[in-house]
């Protein structure tokens, strides 16, 4: 009985850790794209120059390092052709707003 409870506890912890990791940050994503191997990006300093495509050809980029306020970037889907080299789509604009942190509490004091 103790082994069953221990085993169930381990499974539950593993599931909870997996769920918390998968929802840890906001991600920039897109629909799957055929033959895309790389996404090129332009934008603020925190944006990488390129992101490898997911196995299905989509993008998944962590945007948790975004600055507070309005952020704009552009994204192009690219693939590598053996004859023509790197072929990229036109850049597509994307904008989002990262909310600011709450204001610090004011007039903290003890009360009776």
Secondary structure in CASP SS format (residue, H / E / C, confidence):
PFRMAT SS
TARGET T0000
AUTHOR 0000-0000-0000
METHOD secondary structure of the structure
MODEL  1
X C 1.00
X H 1.00
X H 1.00
X H 1.00
X H 1.00
X H 1.00
X H 1.00
X H 1.00
X H 1.00
X H 1.00
X H 1.00
X H 1.00
X H 1.00
X H 1.00
X H 1.00
X H 1.00
X H 1.00
X H 1.00
X H 1.00
X H 1.00
X H 1.00
X H 1.00
X C 1.00
X C 1.00
X C 1.00
X C 1.00
X E 1.00
X E 1.00
X E 1.00
X C 1.00
X C 1.00
X C 1.00
X C 1.00
X C 1.00
X C 1.00
X C 1.00
X C 1.00
X E 1.00
X E 1.00
X E 1.00
X E 1.00
X E 1.00
X E 1.00
X C 1.00
X C 1.00
X C 1.00
X C 1.00
X C 1.00
X C 1.00
X E 1.00
X E 1.00
X E 1.00
X C 1.00
X C 1.00
X C 1.00
X C 1.00
X C 1.00
X C 1.00
X C 1.00
X E 1.00
X E 1.00
X E 1.00
X C 1.00
X C 1.00
X C 1.00
X C 1.00
X C 1.00
X C 1.00
X E 1.00
X E 1.00
X E 1.00
X E 1.00
X E 1.00
X E 1.00
X E 1.00
X E 1.00
X E 1.00
X E 1.00
X E 1.00
X E 1.00
X E 1.00
X C 1.00
X C 1.00
X C 1.00
X E 1.00
X E 1.00
X E 1.00
X E 1.00
X C 1.00
X C 1.00
X C 1.00
X E 1.00
X E 1.00
X E 1.00
X E 1.00
X E 1.00
X E 1.00
X E 1.00
X C 1.00
X C 1.00
X C 1.00
X C 1.00
X C 1.00
X C 1.00
X C 1.00
X C 1.00
X C 1.00
X C 1.00
X C 1.00
X C 1.00
X C 1.00
X C 1.00
END
